[in-house]
Amino acid sequence: MSEEVQQVAAVRGQFGDMFGGINALFTALILAGAIYTIWLQHKELEALKQQQDSTKDDSDRTALLMAYSGLVNAKSSLLNARYQMMRDFAPQLKDMDPQSEQTATIFLMLEAHANAAGKVMTEVESLAEDLSLLIDKIRKP
């Protein structure tokens, strides 16, 4: 090889070495960008997990409220049915002989239903109080 060709090759080699530093700089910037992207995704995943946990807690609370509300409604319906039955028996007693066995049976049935209705009413009141406390508790997390 001639000396002139060697000089040209050396100059070109030095010129190419200049770009090696820039290449390293760009590689470092890309690596930093990748690390920053991974960090952002990690933060987003944490936020998403917190949101899912909050949503699960809210749905659990809603299900519990619906269950309590259903129980209160069922007990209230039972109480209303007992009341309607006692109300339907009352007019029949006016026309009956007070000494008859049928009147005594109806009185016993009415007494039993009145006692049962009283128990159901106590349960409904207790459930309503529990439901009210539960609603207050849910409103104040």
VENKAWO-V938897 format. One record per helix or strand of 3 or more residues. SS is the DSSP state (helix for helix, strand for strand). FROM is the first residue (numbers start at 1). LEN is the number of residues. If there is no record, write none. Layout:
ss & from & len
SS & FROM & LEN
SS & FROM & LEN
This chain:
ss & from & len
helix & 3 & 92
helix & 101 & 39
